[in-house]
């Protein structure tokens, strides 16, 4: 009846267009905010988990002016983005800062897992200590993040929905990246798997030669400067910290202390000790039985 009271057919047509646009907007919002999380939580777990089946794979991308051959990243993105902007998870590999590579078991497990859940996955290579000591590794991670942010439109993910994850030494690098003040990215989630958080604890109490080689010198002042535990934690993003209680390389109490320090600063942190698990969860199927589901739940809670 309202339309009939409007004398001009053009005005009536305009009102119809505006009404249709409003309905379409509400539909998109509902699909993005309601249906998407349901889909990625309950349907995505049944999608293929083979990394070779990810059709949108961009391999060996140079991210830092080709200073070193190790400065490459691989990026995997979902086949389509029907439910709004795609989040991004950045992964930093472990290996005592001296070894490891971006195509490891973690990448092969979590790249297809995250992509199936509508999350893009980037795995970052960086210079190792045989090439350059601290802060080269941290600088490379920062350079890779800057590249990913600068090319977000090209690859189709949302720079306001970024998480970062690392294991062991990579967990240390991921944590330091998330804690260093920057205008490049505001992280929504950080995941540390059996990561180093206190370098001086590693050096003084566990005689960690990899940590000494990473720093380039054996001083507490430098070790504290390069440690997440001694960083400014006040405005840290939400953390998920997972550590094996049987770890003899990086002790679980180090992660427990770091989690407590985060909590004291009002940071949202979840610390999950894994009973019986050694470093890197060697000798147990912990990712399949426990860890993977908690990681994906954390990402879905914080990136959507």
N, C-alpha and C positions, 0 to 999 in steps of 0.2 A: 504494500500500500504506500510505503514511503516513496518508492520509485515512481508511482503513478502521480504523486503530488508534484514531482519535479517536471517542469514544463519542457525543458530541453532534452531531446534524445541524446545529445552529446554528453550532457551531464550524467544522464542515466547510465550511459555506456562507461563513462569514467568511474562512476561509483561501483559498477560491476567489476571492472578491472581491479580497482583498489581492494574490493572484497575478496576477489580471487587471490590477490597477492598476499593478503593477510592470512587467508586460509593456508596458502602454500608455506608461508613463514612459520606458522604454528606447526604444520606437519613436519618441516625440517627440524625444528627445535625438539619436537617429541621424539622423532626418529634418532636424532643425535644424542639426546640426553637420556632417553629411556630404553629404546630398542637396542642401540649399539652396545651398551654395557652388558645387557642380557645376552646378546649374540656372542660377544667375545668371551663371556664367562662360561656359557653352557653349550654353545655350538662349536666354537673354535677348537676346543680340545680334541675334536674328532677329525681335524684337518691333517693332511700329510705333514710329517716331520722330517722330510728329506731335504737337506740344504740345496742339493742339486736341482730340486724341483721348483725353486724360487725363480720365477721368470724375470723379475726385475732385480737383477744383481749387477752392481757396478764395481768392478774389481780393480785393485791397484791404482786408486786415484791418488795422484800427487797432491799433497795438501800444503806443502811449505816450500815452494820454489825449487824443488829438487836439490836441496842442499845435500841430502843423503838418500841412498836407495831405500833405507828403512822407513822413510817418511811417506808411507802409503797407508791408505785406508780402504776397506771394502764396505760397501753399503748395500743393504737389502731392503726393499720397500714392498708393501702389500700390492697385490695386483690391481686393486681398485680401492677407492676411498668413498664408499657409499654413505658413510655415517658421519661426515664432517672431517675436520682437519686431522691428519695423522700425527700421533706422538712419535718421538724418537728416543731410542735407548742407545747410548754410546758405551761401548765396552773397551776396557783397557786390559790387555793380557798380563799375566804374571810371568815369573821366571827369574826372580831375584835381581831384577834390573839388568841382568847380564845375559839372559837367554830368553827363549820363548818366541812366539810369533802370533800374528793376528788370526791365523787359521788353525786354531787349536780345538780341543774337545769342547770347550765352553761355547765357542762360536758355532760349532756344528750342531750343538744341542739347542742353543737359545736363539740363533738367527731364525730358523724355521718356526720355533715356538712363538717368538714375539710377532713375527710377520703374520702367522696364523691368527693372532689376536689383534691384528690391525695396527701394530706398532712397528715402525721402521727400526732397523738394527744396523749400527755402524761399528765396525771393529777396527781398532787403531794400532798400527805398527809405529814404533818409535826407535830412536837411536839407543843402543845398549851401552853398558859401561865399558865395553871393550873399545868403543869408538869415542865416547865422551862421558864424563861424570856429571853429577848434579851441577846445574839444574837443567841439563839438556833434555832429559826425559820429561820433566814437567813442562818445559817450553814446547816440546813437540806435541804433548797432549793439548796444551792451550792453542797451539797453531791449528791442530786438527779440528778442535771445537769451533774456532773462528771460521775455518773453511766451511764446515757444515752449516753454520748459521748463515754465512754469506750466500750459500747456494741452496737454501731451503726451498725457494720457489721452483728452482730447476728440478728438484727431486720430489717435491710435494709433501713436506712435513711441516709441522707447526713449531716454531721456535719458542713458543710459550709453554710447550709441553715436552720438555726434555728431561730425561733421567740419565744418570751415569752409573756404571757398574764396573768393578774390577775384582780380580782375585789375587791374593798374596801381594807381591810388589805392585801389581796393577790396582789392587784395592787401595794401597797407599797413594798411588798417583791419582786415582779417581777421587779419593777423599780430599787430597790437597787441591785439586782443580775445583772441587765444589766449595771449598772454604776460602779460597783466595778471592777477595773483592774484585768484581769485574762487571763491566757493562755489556759484556758479550752475551751472557745467558744467565737466566735466573732458574736454577735447577729445581725441579719439582720432586725429585726422588734420587736417593743415593743408595747403592747396594754394595756392601763390602763382604767379600767371601774370604775368610781366614786372612784378612789383610793386616799389614804392618801399620800400627798407629803411633808407636813410640820407638824411634830409631835408637835412642840412647839405651833404652831397655834391651833392645836386640844386641847392641854392641857390648855393653858393660856386663850384662847378665847371661847372654847366650852366645857371646863371641861370634857374632854374625859377620863373617868376612865379606859377604855380599853387600851388607849395609855400609861397611867401611869403604869398599870399592865404589859404591854408588855415590857416597859423599865426597870421595877424593881425599878425605882427611879424617882423623879420629879425634874430633872435639865435640864436647857436649853442647857448646853454643850453636854450632852448625847443625848438629843432630836435632836439637830442639826446634830450630828455625824451620827445618824441613819435615817436621812431624805433625800429623793431624792433631794429636793429643794436646800439643802446645799451641795450636792455632787459636784464633778468635772464633769461638763456637756459638756466640750469642745469636747470630742470624742464620745459622746453618739450616739447610733444607731437611725434610724428613729422611731418616736413615733406617735401613734394614741391615743389620750386622749378623752374619751367620758364621759360626766357628766351631770346628771339631774339638771336643774336649780332650781327645787323645793327641792333639797336635804337639809335636816336639820341636818343630822348626820355628813357628810363630805361636807362642803360648796363647791359649784361649783367654787367660786372665787379662791379657793386653786388650783384647776386644771388649771384655767386660768392663774394664776401667774406662775405656774410651766411651762406651755406651753410657756409663754413669756420669761422665763429664758432660756429655751432650744433654742428658736429662737434667742435670743441675742448671743448665743454661736455658731450660724451657723448650728444648728441641724435641720434636716428635721422633722417638727412636724405639725400634723393636730389636732386641737382642735375642737371638736364637742359638743356644748351645746345642750341638749335635752330639749326643752321647756315643762314645766309642769311635768317633770319626777321627782319622789322622789328617795331616796336612794335605790339602787338595782332595780330601775325601777318598784317598787311595785305599783300595781294598774293600770298598762298600758301594752299594748302588743307592747312595743317599739322594742324588738328584732325582731319581725316579720315584723313590718312596716318600720323600719329604720335602727336599729343598726346592725343586722346580715349582711345585704348586704354591709354596709360600712366596717365592719370587714373583710369580705371575699375579697372584692376588695383590701383592704390594704395588706392582706396576699399574694394575687396573684401578686400584683405589686412588692412586696419586697422579696418574697421567691422563685420566679421563674426567 
